[in-house]
Structure formats: C-alpha cells, structure tokens
Amino acid sequence: MRNRLKVLRAERDWSQAELATRLAVSRQTINAIETGKYDPSLPLALKAARLFAQPVEALFFLDDEP
C-alpha cells in the first residue's frame, strides 16, 4: 500500500514527530507508514484522514492504483 502522508505533512510544514503527536502514535510509526514498511490500522487511517480533512482513499491506496 502506498500513501501521501509525507506530502501532506510537508505541505503543512509538520515534522514526523508533530504528526505522530497529533495522531497519538510514535514518530517511528509515522516513519514506517511513510516508507511503506507498515500499513496503518483502520482507526489510525481514519484519524489521519480526518486530520488532513480528506477521504481515506486520498491518503492511502493500493500499489496497483495510479
């Protein structure tokens, strides 16, 4: 699964640590999600979508999708 977390985070000038605090996870979790080493749980994906005010499908998508 791919994601746009890094891009959306950069648009807001947030560090990984700041995003982690806003989502109540560790900075390491944010790093693992951004690098594709970890797929977030559904509750975490929904929290991220709410934080960025976008549908979850705009943040996370399967590898075979454009």
C-alpha positions in Angstrom: 0.0 0.0 0.0 1.2 3.5 -0.8 0.3 6.7 0.9 0.6 10.5 0.7 1.3 11.2 4.3 4.8 12.6 3.7 3.5 15.0 1.0 0.5 16.2 3.1 2.8 16.5 6.2 5.3 18.6 4.2 2.5 20.9 2.9 1.8 21.8 6.5 5.4 22.0 7.5 5.0 19.3 10.2 7.7 17.1 11.3 7.2 13.4 11.7 7.2 13.9 15.5 4.5 16.6 15.2 2.3 14.4 13.1 2.9 11.5 15.5 1.7 13.6 18.4 -1.4 14.7 16.5 -2.3 11.1 15.7 -1.2 9.7 19.2 1.4 7.3 17.8 5.2 7.3 17.8 7.4 9.0 15.3 8.8 5.6 14.3 5.2 4.6 13.4 4.9 7.6 11.1 8.3 6.8 9.5 7.3 3.2 9.0 4.0 4.2 7.3 5.6 6.8 5.1 8.3 4.4 3.9 5.7 1.6 3.3 7.1 -0.7 5.9 3.8 -0.7 7.9 0.2 -0.4 6.9 -1.8 1.6 9.4 -4.8 0.1 11.2 -8.2 1.2 10.0 -8.7 3.5 13.1 -5.4 5.2 12.5 -6.0 5.6 8.8 -9.4 7.2 9.6 -7.8 9.5 12.2 -5.2 10.6 9.6 -7.9 11.2 7.0 -9.9 13.3 9.5 -6.8 15.3 10.5 -6.0 16.1 6.9 -9.7 16.7 6.1 -9.6 14.3 3.1 -11.2 10.9 2.4 -9.1 8.0 3.5 -8.8 6.9 -0.2 -7.0 10.2 -0.9 -4.3 9.3 1.7 -3.9 5.5 1.2 -4.1 3.5 -2.0 -3.1 0.1 -3.3 0.1 -0.4 -5.2 -1.8 -1.2 -8.4 -3.8 2.1 -8.4 -2.5 5.2 -10.2 
